[in-house]
Amino acid sequence: MNTTDTEIGDDLPGTEPEDALHDGMDDERAARVLDALELGDAAAVREALEPVHAADIADFLEQISGTQRRALLTLCADLLDGDVLSELDESVREEVIDALPREALAEAVRDLDTDDVVDIIEDLEEGEQAYILDQLESEDRAAVESSLSWPEHSAGRLMQSETVAVPQDWTVGRAIDYMRSVEWLPDQFYHVILVDERHRPTGYATLGRVLASRRAVLLADIIEDSFRAVEATQEEEEVARLFNKYHLISTPVVDPSGRLVGVITIDDAMAVLDDEHEEDMLRLAGVNEESSLSDRIWDTARSRFVWLAVNLATAILASVVIAQFAEAINTMVALAVLMPIVASMGGNAGTQSMTVAVRALATRELTGQNTRRVVWRELVVGVINGLAFGAIMAAVATLWFGVPMLALVIALAMVATLASAALSGIVLPVAMDKLNIDPALASGTFVTTVTDVVGFLSFLGLASVMLL
């Protein structure tokens, strides 16, 4: 049969995608596995887990205890293939790798793409790295070692070395014939990359455009406008933002001389963005970004201790401010009743402003060009909310305590507190970012301190002057 423009591949009716063959990890199946582990029944464990997708097995391993994980590894180590290892959370993966027999570990990584191999072994001890590298084919080993030579958290570490690259003067038909003839094509790829005589990428064509074009069409005539290459030394966060900003599916990676060395695909870029978002959320709460539900009790307590200690110090500072007005509080008990309201409103307003600022800094939406405008906007928002809630609290204080001047005091204090909270919530993260301090890590504690100190000073100070 002659090859036509539309006969690019064989249609296989009745063939289902691989993922359709997998079952989910529901509660019933999980209970069966745990019961089998308790009985030491390897056959039952294998029967329950073999139909399950690698990502679901990884989730299951993260949710069970360390003792149960070790029991599973003892009974059925071969079930934990490379796909499962690549899906595991890093803290659990290290534990699993330590418990796996070396032969099982080497077998698990043999069929993975180079980027997944790098992700698994980059944090291992040198001896374990060397053992796994020795088990790889020579070409795979060279590719992994090349990736490991790039800086940590760079595009070079994130990329896979397997690429589909052809000369820029080829036609669609020649490219199709070439891809059919080779046996080393990646399991998944999205673009055919065009390179010049020095192996520098000059463009790429999507597989959809290739399959839809006639054989005589030049690949150079169907390249995508979205094409852009990234340097292997570029930060992976910046690469992930490029994917998100320009809606990329994959992008070539080049060395300092511009030669093609690999490709980054959208799944890896989105994983980086997901990790960054999770890291920012944890840091905003003063929690170690590497924390997970599978961490040991002592490790979790130790990682949280530092920022709890910092928070204690700042709380003492706020208490010192309150102590300066002890006589006023003793004279009018209503001040002690209303103080927590002022502090709570200020803390919440500061957290709102700070969260917006940290997110905008992380996504590069807050820049030198718009910082002044955003700061002014947040200050005005703080004043408006301060006036609104000041009026509400003035009415509440009047009905509650029947002291009109107290109502004026808390109204003014509410305006000052919410305005300072909104201002500090944006200014402090920006200042920390300018000093190369992660704003997500330290902003929360300091913003809370500022809002507490300003709130107590304004409320108790005004009360001392106007009421006593």
Secondary structure, DSSP 8 states (H G I E B T S, - for coil): ----SS--S---TT---GGGG-B---HHHHHHHHHHHHHT-HHHHHHHHTTB-HHHHHHHHHHS-HHHHHHHHHHHGGG--HHHHHHS-HHHHHHHHHHS-HHHHHHHHTTS-HHHHHHHHTTS-HHHHHHHHHHS-HHHHHHHHHHHTS-TTBHHHH-BS---EEETT-BHHHHHHHHHH-S---SS--EEEEE-TTS-EEEEEEHHHHHHS-TTSBGGGG--TT---EETTSBHHHHHHHHHHHT-SEEEEE-TT--EEEEEEHHHHHHHHHHHHHHHHHHHTT--TT--TTS-HHHHHHHHHHHHHHHHHHHHHHHHHHHTTHHHHHH-HHHHHHHHHHHHHHHHHHHHHHHHHHHHHHTT-S-TTTHHHHHHHHHHHHHHHHHHHHHHHHHHHHHHH--HHHHHHHHHHHHHHHHHHHHHHHHHHHHHHHTT--HHHHHHHHHHHHHHHHHHHHHHHHHHHHT-
